[in-house]
């Protein structure tokens, strides 16, 4: 059986994110806005970080921050006013990451696309760097 192939242009490579930045997608920003509105705290942000623990050494932290600390870095989706805050120690492990919100047949939730992660546990709650 003969197979023919046609030349296709490969998808463009994703832009490289600086190790001192985190990309928040529009989808993630919109979901944070929805959750924040439900919570009734218009100035709150999501604190994203890492803590020691879990099966593989670290767990992601994902919690509400009603106040931003002076040492926190804030990241927002382009064109959106809602973002996340990250402490300096966590940024070492999270820099270069993209925070997305996905919906699919298996459910929905925030997804950490972290190029620094070397592995994760089957439970989905812990990460190895």
Helices and strands as residue ranges (DSSP letters): E 23-24, H 26-39, E 45-52, E 58-65, E 73-76, E 83-86, H 88-94, E 98-104, E 107-113, E 119-120, E 126-128
